């Protein structure tokens, strides 16, 4: 074999080695490319069935309607309803209801009691017996203000009671029913012991 042939073989061998190294290096780089990695995204969170059911909760309120209505009882009404809506659902005012003593525009709250006042019936009077009213019109009795029947204007006449407190008194008895004792007035926001003492001798039940 000649010298030229040996040199040619050596050159060809080197060329093949270079090509092999280049190919190996290229293959390793391609295998490590980040855009070739397949990532499976996690499933989207859609919320539980209970959360979906709760999304519409709170659209209704439950109130108890008593007193001078045709169908006293517990009723479900839409949030934002007024006392007039509760009275209507309870069959409307009864014949003995005193509609002027209840705030029909008051907004209802859940678990609230709506007690519709009735005309005063003297204790011990037999059913069906005609009743003669002993109190003068409006809510005063023997010069005293009946806190269960007095109007806003009459309550406003009491010492220390202005229009705002008079309205609170009416709202309180509408929500909680008639006062059982005159001292219950101290449960009305804004009426403390000192203010109560200013008019305690001028009120009655």
DAGI-V869539 format. One record per helix or strand of 2 or more residues. SS is the DSSP state (@ for helix, = for strand). FROM is the first residue (numbers start at 1). TO is the last residue. Records with the same first field share a line. If there is no record, write none. Layout:
SS = FROM-TO / FROM-TO
//
This chain:
@ = 3-31 / 34-36 / 49-54 / 83-89 / 99-101 / 152-155 / 163-176 / 182-187 / 193-202
= = 60-67 / 73-78 / 112-116 / 140-141 / 144-146 / 203-204
//
